[in-house]
Structures are given as C-alpha cells and as structure tokens.
Amino acid sequence: MAFKDLQDFIMHLKEKQLLDEIEVEVDSHLEITEIADRVSKQFGNALLFKNVKNSPYPVVINTLGSYERLNMGFEVENLDEIADTIMDFMDVANYVTLMNKIKSIPKLARLANIFPRKVKKALCQEIVEEPDLDSLPILKCWPDDGGRYITLPLVITKDPENNQQNVGMYRLQVYDKRTTGMHWHLHKDGREIYEKYRRIGKRMPVSVALGCDPSTIYAATAPLPKMIDEMIFAGFLRKAPVEIVKCITNDIYVPANAEFVLEGYVDLDEMRLEGPFGDHTGYYSLSDMYPVFHIEKITRRKNPVYPTTIVGKPPMEDCYLGKATERIFLPLIKVQCPEIVDMNFPLEGVFHNCVIVSIKKAYPKHAQKIMNALWGLGQMMYTKMIVVVDEKVNPHDLSTVAWKVFNNIDAKRDLVISEGPLDALDHASNTAHFGHRLGIDATKKWHSEGHERPWPDDIEMSKEIKDLVSKRWKEYGIR
C-alpha cells in the first residue's frame, strides 16, 4: 500500500528504527542545519525535532537521505525496479501479438489508477488561518544566507492557456509574515508559466504544499516533459492516485494530505532581492531579483509536522533524490539513445555537473554522438562534464572509470568542448546561464578513428585460473 501522507511515512521510519527523535529544544536558526549536516555526512537516520524554539510545530528532516529510506519511500527493493517497470510498459513487443496484448491487460489496468482523485474534504484544510510565517519553524540554514528559507515546497501553478497544473520545487526566502521570494530560474516551467501571466496581464495564483508522501515530494523535483502532470507521475510511483482538493482562495488543486498549504499569488510587476543561499553546489548562490509570493491564507492539519531539508556539500538528502532521477529516467534516455548501457551521476557532481555513461560503441566517434545527444535532452543541457566509457566498464565503479580516463585519452583528440546553456546556479562560468561544457571520450580508440598504433588489451587473468584459485582459496590459509 502507498504511504498515504508524510506522517504515515514517519511512522514507518520509526518502526524500522530509521528515525531519531530529538526531545530537547533546538533552534531553527542554524542549529538544526548543523545537526542534520553531521548526520548526513555520517549516513545517519531521518530526524524528528519535537521541540523547536519559538514554534508549536515539530520539524522532520533527512527523511529520504539514504538509499534505504529512498527505496522504502518508493516501496521498492531497488530504484531500478521502477526503471524496469517503465521499460516494460514501453516495450512494443508486449503488445504485438493478440496473446501478448491479452497478457498485458492486467499490467495496463494499473495505469487507470494513477490519475489524481478530487475530494471535497481534506486534512490539509482542517484549520484555515491568516498568514503568519513566523509561527512556522522555517530554517535559516547557513550563516551567510539572506534569511530563512522554505526548502521543501511543492510550488503549484496553473497554465493560463490550457489550465494544466505544474508542480515544481523552488526555494522560498521569507521576507515577512506574509511574503516570500519565488526562486524561478530562467529555464524552469514555473518561470515559463509566470511569463504567460505577464503577457496577458493577469495576477498569477500560486499555492504551495508542504509535507506530502515521498512519491509526491519526489515528483515535484522530477524533470518531466511539460505534458506530464506531476500528480499523475506521483500516482504511477505510488501505484495509487494522489487525492487533491481545491484551494480556499483560488482554483488550484493541492495534495489533500499535505501538512500545510500556503495559498496566494505572485504580483507580476513586483521584484525583490533574493539570496544569497547556501546551495546544493556546496557554495552560496548569489543574490538576484526574483518575483514575490504573497500569501493570503495558510491551511493546515490540526497537528502538522513541518518538513524541511538542507542542501550543501555532498552527500546531502537532495543527492539521493538526484540518484532517483538517474535510475527512473534512464529508460527514457535509452529510448533516445539505445546504445547507452548505464549511467552514473556521481554525488560529487551535485545532480548535473557530471555524468558517466557506458555505451555499446558501434562506429567511429560514437562517444561524441552520445555527448551531443545528451546535451540536447532537457535538463541534461546543464551537464558540465560527460565521460563516455565502453560497455564493459561499470560507470558506478569510479576507480575503474578514473583509470580509463587517466590512461585512455589523448587530450587533443578526445576532449570535446561545447558551448551551451548552464544552470543558473553555476558560478564557474564567466557568463550567467551559459558557458562551456566538457566531453571526455575514454573509450577504446579504433583505427577508423585515426588511431594508427595497436591498442593494448586490459590485463585479465584467464577464467580457468580464476576458477582454480577460487576453488582452492581456503587451502591457501590466507585471511
């Protein structure tokens, strides 16, 4: 059964001894960050702070900050199970013959149960209040942050042209009791919808849900195509529909089991300085001008838990969400590039700064084709470094990948520099939003690629001797 809400997930974490409960009073000003950062670096548990200074609400953090808790949140043994399910749905061979079509009926029936379900009464609207963000235990995360930040918000907007809702996760800097910044980057869907409202001159309604089940939280971060509703995708991951309810002050539908909902609007002509913010790159992102979110009502449960996360030098909780994207979206990338065997976004690359790809090399300069194809796929355009290795190299084995890169490349021939878009958070480029990206071809080079000399084979022991030594290992008396 899918987790019905955040508190259901917290209860299961507690049962599995994957949650530490802190009873003593703690401060949301820096102290919680320092505690959570130490726990993250030690690959520790989720944390529930029951007594937060100057707030009646408990704080939960680091709920998805390990592979075990991430798998538990998605109710799988391994994230690749989700990828395998997607591949199975996409495999045309399953639907070719009449018998295969019949066998696929039970599997396809699951898809009928992924669409969000509208309800009239919801836990997230048990209490309706006038806005007072000072009552929420919103963290100031790092010493040089511009203020307190809501860091795990599901920001829900509606396209004025087709009425399709979009859910994204954009940090919200608190300015006062009723207003926050709205950190929409240039390339984000929320920003595109905002520009549509600017063109038609209408005030933009926005609602923000805080605290949902793991699949719904993840869906807000997923790099989905514009035509895919995040709540539908969450339903697919949960194997059950997300219940949604209409907001009190606008026509936006929000997850019915959220802990808090902030209802309001973005004024189209108002901009305010936002930042700096200690970001997932491990550096402070710079201050800049962003739209302002005005809160008209706060609705909540009677006894809510405030969810949050911190970002910074990896590993952090957000790194694991990035790994979920790597595994879940691999099948879709393989549709575009079927020669890809596997890929790895190392945690140190903080989402999209580096990807290692193994391929079935079939023709000269095949690695360069893959680099350019990946740079042309959605948010992959932000990837600052793409390393391509042969299919027998495991991209998750960083030691072997490093060995191949350090030994297999000729700098003039195998390094590709491409100019293109970069993440707004990238600080290394001389220019904002675009710069140069590096591709490294660490595959074995062929004569047809201009490599005139013989290419040496990897040193490998014969299978017979490996089997012999394995069989006699105990005889050797080696500890």
Backbone hydrogen bonds, N-H to C=O, Kabsch-Sander energy under -0.5 kcal/mol:
donor,donor_aa,acceptor,acceptor_aa,energy
9,F,5,D,-1.7
10,I,6,L,-2.6
11,M,7,Q,-2.2
12,H,8,D,-1.8
13,L,9,F,-2.4
14,K,10,I,-2.3
15,E,11,M,-2.1
16,K,12,H,-1.9
17,Q,14,K,-1.5
18,L,13,L,-3.2
20,D,46,A,-3.0
22,I,20,D,-0.5
22,I,48,L,-2.8
23,E,21,E,-0.6
26,V,51,N,-2.1
30,L,28,S,-1.2
30,L,140,K,-2.3
31,E,29,H,-1.5
32,I,27,D,-1.6
34,E,30,L,-2.2
35,I,31,E,-2.2
36,A,32,I,-2.9
37,D,33,T,-2.9
38,R,34,E,-1.9
39,V,35,I,-2.1
40,S,36,A,-2.7
41,K,37,D,-2.3
42,Q,38,R,-1.2
43,F,40,S,-1.7
44,G,39,V,-3.0
46,A,18,L,-2.3
47,L,61,I,-2.8
48,L,20,D,-2.6
49,F,47,L,-0.5
49,F,59,V,-3.3
50,K,22,I,-2.3
50,K,48,L,-0.8
51,N,22,I,-0.5
53,K,26,V,-3.1
55,S,52,V,-1.7
59,V,49,F,-2.3
60,V,306,Y,-2.3
61,I,47,L,-2.4
62,N,308,T,-0.5
65,G,62,N,-1.3
70,L,66,S,-2.3
71,N,67,Y,-2.8
72,M,68,E,-2.2
73,G,69,R,-2.5
74,F,70,L,-1.7
75,E,71,N,-0.6
75,E,72,M,-0.7
76,V,71,N,-2.4
81,E,78,N,-2.2
82,I,79,L,-1.1
83,A,79,L,-1.2
84,D,80,D,-2.8
85,T,81,E,-2.0
86,I,82,I,-2.2
87,M,83,A,-2.6
88,D,84,D,-2.3
89,F,85,T,-2.1
90,M,86,I,-1.9
91,D,87,M,-1.1
92,V,90,M,-0.8
94,N,91,D,-1.7
95,Y,92,V,-2.2
96,V,93,A,-0.8
101,K,97,T,-2.3
102,I,98,L,-2.2
103,K,99,M,-2.4
104,S,100,N,-1.4
105,I,101,K,-0.6
105,I,102,I,-1.1
108,L,104,S,-2.8
109,A,105,I,-2.0
110,R,106,P,-0.7
110,R,107,K,-0.9
111,L,108,L,-1.2
112,A,108,L,-0.5
112,A,109,A,-1.1
113,N,110,R,-1.8
114,I,111,L,-1.1
117,R,242,V,-2.1
118,K,116,P,-0.5
119,V,244,I,-2.6
124,C,256,A,-2.2
125,Q,122,A,-1.5
126,E,123,L,-1.7
127,I,300,R,-2.6
129,E,298,I,-3.1
133,L,177,K,-1.8
135,S,132,D,-1.7
136,L,133,L,-1.1
138,I,136,L,-2.2
139,L,149,Y,-0.5
140,K,28,S,-1.9
141,C,139,L,-0.7
145,D,142,W,-2.0
146,G,276,P,-3.2
149,Y,139,L,-2.9
150,I,172,L,-2.7
151,T,149,Y,-0.7
154,L,209,A,-2.5
155,V,153,P,-0.9
155,V,168,G,-3.2
156,I,154,L,-0.6
156,I,207,S,-3.4
157,T,155,V,-0.5
157,T,166,N,-2.3
159,D,164,Q,-2.9
163,N,159,D,-2.2
166,N,157,T,-2.6
168,G,155,V,-2.3
169,M,220,A,-0.6
170,Y,168,G,-0.6
172,L,150,I,-2.0
174,V,148,R,-2.9
175,Y,179,T,-2.4
176,D,179,T,-1.5
180,T,293,F,-1.9
181,G,173,Q,-2.3
182,M,291,P,-1.8
183,H,171,R,-1.6
184,W,182,M,-2.2
185,H,183,H,-0.7
188,K,185,H,-1.4
192,E,188,K,-1.7
193,I,189,D,-2.4
194,Y,190,G,-2.2
195,E,191,R,-2.2
196,K,192,E,-1.4
197,Y,193,I,-1.9
198,R,194,Y,-1.9
199,R,195,E,-1.9
200,I,196,K,-1.7
201,G,197,Y,-1.3
202,K,197,Y,-1.4
204,M,266,V,-1.6
206,V,264,G,-2.3
207,S,156,I,-2.1
208,V,262,L,-2.6
209,A,154,L,-2.4
210,L,260,F,-2.8
211,G,152,L,-0.5
217,I,213,D,-2.2
218,Y,214,P,-2.7
219,A,215,S,-2.3
220,A,216,T,-1.1
220,A,217,I,-0.6
221,T,217,I,-0.5
221,T,218,Y,-2.0
222,A,218,Y,-1.0
224,L,222,A,-2.1
228,I,225,P,-2.0
229,D,227,M,-0.6
232,I,229,D,-0.5
233,F,229,D,-2.1
234,A,230,E,-2.5
235,G,231,M,-1.8
236,F,232,I,-2.0
237,L,233,F,-2.3
238,R,234,A,-2.6
239,K,235,G,-1.4
240,A,235,G,-1.3
243,E,241,P,-0.5
244,I,117,R,-2.6
245,V,254,V,-2.5
246,K,119,V,-0.5
247,C,252,I,-2.4
254,V,245,V,-2.7
256,A,243,E,-2.9
258,A,255,P,-1.5
259,E,210,L,-1.6
259,E,211,G,-1.0
260,F,210,L,-2.0
261,V,299,T,-2.7
262,L,208,V,-2.9
263,E,261,V,-0.6
263,E,297,K,-2.8
264,G,206,V,-2.4
265,Y,294,H,-2.2
266,V,204,M,-2.6
267,D,265,Y,-0.5
267,D,292,V,-1.0
270,E,267,D,-1.0
271,M,269,D,-0.5
272,R,290,Y,-2.6
274,E,288,D,-3.3
277,F,285,S,-1.4
279,D,277,F,-0.9
279,D,283,Y,-2.5
282,G,279,D,-2.0
285,S,277,F,-3.1
288,D,274,E,-2.2
290,Y,272,R,-2.5
292,V,270,E,-0.8
293,F,180,T,-3.0
294,H,265,Y,-3.3
294,H,292,V,-0.6
295,I,178,R,-3.2
295,I,293,F,-0.5
296,E,263,E,-3.4
297,K,263,E,-1.7
298,I,129,E,-2.4
299,T,261,V,-2.5
300,R,127,I,-2.3
301,R,259,E,-1.9
306,Y,58,P,-2.9
308,T,60,V,-2.0
319,C,316,M,-1.1
320,Y,316,M,-0.8
320,Y,317,E,-0.9
321,L,317,E,-1.1
322,G,318,D,-1.9
323,K,319,C,-1.9
324,A,320,Y,-1.9
325,T,321,L,-1.8
326,E,322,G,-2.0
327,R,323,K,-2.1
328,I,324,A,-2.9
329,F,325,T,-2.3
330,L,327,R,-0.5
333,I,329,F,-1.9
334,K,330,L,-2.3
335,V,331,P,-1.3
336,Q,332,L,-1.1
337,C,333,I,-2.5
340,I,337,C,-2.1
341,V,358,S,-3.1
342,D,358,S,-1.0
344,N,356,I,-2.3
349,G,346,P,-2.0
350,V,347,L,-2.0
352,H,350,V,-1.6
353,N,349,G,-2.0
355,V,385,M,-2.2
356,I,344,N,-2.7
357,V,387,V,-3.2
358,S,342,D,-2.4
359,I,389,V,-2.0
360,K,339,E,-2.5
361,K,359,I,-1.2
366,H,363,Y,-1.5
369,K,365,K,-1.5
370,I,366,H,-1.9
371,M,367,A,-2.2
372,N,368,Q,-2.2
373,A,369,K,-2.2
374,L,370,I,-2.7
375,W,371,M,-2.3
376,G,372,N,-0.7
376,G,373,A,-0.6
377,L,374,L,-2.0
378,G,376,G,-0.8
380,M,377,L,-2.8
381,M,378,G,-1.7
382,Y,379,Q,-1.7
383,T,380,M,-1.7
384,K,352,H,-0.7
385,M,353,N,-0.8
386,I,438,L,-2.4
387,V,355,V,-2.7
388,V,386,I,-0.5
388,V,440,I,-2.7
389,V,357,V,-2.9
391,E,359,I,-1.0
393,V,390,D,-1.9
394,N,392,K,-0.5
397,D,394,N,-1.9
398,L,396,H,-1.3
401,V,397,D,-2.4
402,A,398,L,-2.5
403,W,399,S,-2.1
404,K,400,T,-2.3
405,V,401,V,-2.7
406,F,402,A,-3.0
407,N,403,W,-1.3
408,N,404,K,-2.7
409,I,405,V,-0.8
411,A,409,I,-0.5
414,D,410,D,-3.2
415,L,411,A,-1.0
416,V,414,D,-0.5
416,V,439,G,-2.8
418,S,416,V,-0.6
418,S,437,R,-2.8
420,G,435,G,-2.6
422,L,433,H,-2.7
426,D,423,D,-1.8
435,G,420,G,-2.6
437,R,418,S,-3.6
438,L,384,K,-3.4
439,G,416,V,-3.0
440,I,386,I,-3.2
441,D,414,D,-2.3
441,D,439,G,-0.5
442,A,388,V,-2.3
442,A,440,I,-1.0
449,E,446,W,-1.1
450,G,447,H,-1.9
451,H,446,W,-1.7
452,E,450,G,-1.0
460,E,458,D,-0.5
466,K,462,S,-2.1
467,D,463,K,-2.7
468,L,464,E,-2.2
469,V,465,I,-2.7
470,S,466,K,-2.4
471,K,467,D,-2.3
472,R,468,L,-1.9
473,W,469,V,-0.7
473,W,470,S,-0.7
475,E,472,R,-1.1
476,Y,472,R,-1.1
476,Y,473,W,-0.8
477,G,473,W,-0.6
477,G,474,K,-0.9
478,I,473,W,-0.6
